[in-house]
Amino acid sequence: MAFFLIYWAAVGLLLLVGFIQLIVDAVYNKPLKPALTILIIGVILIVVGAGACAVILSNINIH
């Protein structure tokens, strides 16, 4: 259970850092590729994590 919380906290932190880096780099006319790479990795982790949660929750039988 703690692993899932750590995973989602890390994903949230990764996305937050990516958005902040994207905004700062855009303001100072720096290349945006590193920030976009971080955001793409964050989105991939969201998709994988949400898929894993869906699989785990689909096996729960509620009577």
N, C-alpha and C positions, 0 to 999 in steps of 0.2 A: 504494500500500500504506500509506503513512504517513497518507493522508487517512482511511482506514478506522479506523486506530488513534486518530487525533484525534477522529473522529466518535464512536466508542464511549466514549472518555474524557469527551467533552463530555456525552454522554447520561447516563453514570454520575454525573458531577458534578451535572448538573441534577436527577436523581432524589434524590441525597443531600441537596442543598440543599432540595429540596421537602419531603422527609421531616423534616429538622431544623426547617424553618420551620413545618411542620404541628404538630409536637410542641410547639415553643415557643409558638406562637400558641394552642394548645389549653390549655396550662398557664396562660397569662396572660389567658385569656378574650378574645382578640382575634378579629377576623373571620378565617375560614379560607379565604375565597375566593382570595386571592393564592397561598397555598400549594397549594390544589387545582388552580389554573390551571397552576402549574409542573409538578405531577405529571401532569396530563392531557397537557401538551405532551411531557413525557418519555416517557409511554406511547405516544403517537403516533409519536415518533421511534424508539422501539424497534420498533414494528410496521413502519414504513417501512424501517428499517435491516435488520431480519431478512428482510423481503421482498426487498430488493435483494441480500442475501447468498444467499438461496435461488435467485434468478434467475441470479446469477453462477455459483454452484456447480452448478446444473443443466446448464450448458453444457459442463462438463468431462467429457470422455470418457476413462474409465479402461479400458485394454485389458489 
